[in-house]
Amino acid sequence: MPNIKSAMKRVKVANKKTIANKGKRSELRTQVKKTRAAMTESVSDGEKLFKDTQASLDRAAAKGYLHKKNVSRKKSRMAKALNKARS
């Protein structure tokens, strides 16, 4: 534990942000799983969820919850799965 007051505050803030970011990443993972499951069941539901999930992933990259290349990879793989479900 740090001795300097500002360093102590940074530790507290970092812990708070870590907890919040974990929650956001967990929500995103759940949303991606639901979208993939919907794609296998019906294409129309999958398309709707895909657009929502894509937007959520873009916001997550902008806010720094996930790395932009990680988001790009996830979106690409979901798009491939959606195209496969369509055919």
N, C-alpha and C positions, 0 to 999 in steps of 0.2 A: 504494500500500500504506500502511495506517495506521501511525502511530508508537506509539500507545498500546496497551499489552498487551491490554486487554479488547477493544479494537476489532479487533486482530489475530485474537483468538479468535473473535469474531463472524463475521469473514470466513470463517474455516475452517469453522465450524459451518454457516453459510449455504450454502457450497459443497457440503458433505456432504448437507445436506437437499435441495438442488436436484437433486443426482444421484439421491437416493432417490425424490423426487417424480416425476422424469422417468420412472424405471422403473415406478412405480405407474401413471402415466397411460398409458404405453405398453401395459402389461398390460390396462388397461381398454379401450383402443382395440381391441386384438386380440380381446378377449372380445366387444365389441359387434359387430365384423365377423363373427366366427364365429356369433353369434346370428342376425344378419341373413341370413347364408348358409344357416343351418339352417332358417330360416323359409321360404325359397323352396323348399327341398327337401322337407321334411316338417313338417307342422303340429305333430305331437306332440313331436318333438325340439325344435322352435322354442319351444314352450310351456315345456318344462323349462329350456332354456337362458335363456329370457326371465326366468323367476323368479330364477335364479341371478345373471344379469347385473343385474337390477333391484336385488337386495340388495347386490351389489358396488358399484353406482353410489351407492346410499344411504350405504354406509360411506365411500366416497370423499368424498362431500359433507360428511359428519360430521367426517372427519379433515382436510378442507381441501385435498385433492388437486385437486378440481374445485369450481367455484362451484355453489351449490345450484340456481340457475336453469338453468345449463348441464345439470346432471343431470336436472332436471325436463323439459327440452326433449328430451333424448336418450330418456328413458323414454317420453314421449308419442309420439315418432316411431316408436319400436319397437312400442308398443302398436297404433298405427295400422297398421303393416305387418303385425303378427300378425293383426289383425282382417280385413285385406284378404286375407291368405293363407287364413284360415278360410272365407271366402265364395267 
